[in-house]
């Protein structure tokens, strides 16, 4: 997360969300186990479904409660009116321990994962 804040400060441009609205989550039990990208859906990974997001790109999702999570797009959706993103169960739990839906803002980070997500051996 620190890298995202530094990038925003250094760019001197206010970040512009690619979408704002309601986020929901989906699980292996509630949907197909294969995503639109061909990957298997795993509840414990930080992934999402976006209607027009590029597969493999990373997105910062900021909830109205102030919590945030970085997710990778690997699916299409949501298919419910007025929802802008479907999150994996793990991603939703980073935003709220109990909520099924939340108001969010979504920012595109690009194809490279933030440094905090890279495995440092």
Secondary structure as GFF3:
##gff-version 3
##sequence-region A 1 121
A	DSSP	alpha_helix	2	11	.	.	.	ID=ss1
A	DSSP	beta_strand	19	26	.	.	.	ID=ss2
A	DSSP	three_ten_helix	28	30	.	.	.	ID=ss3
A	DSSP	beta_strand	47	49	.	.	.	ID=ss4
A	DSSP	beta_strand	58	63	.	.	.	ID=ss5
A	DSSP	beta_strand	68	75	.	.	.	ID=ss6
A	DSSP	beta_strand	83	88	.	.	.	ID=ss7
A	DSSP	alpha_helix	89	95	.	.	.	ID=ss8
A	DSSP	beta_strand	101	110	.	.	.	ID=ss9
A	DSSP	three_ten_helix	115	117	.	.	.	ID=ss10
###
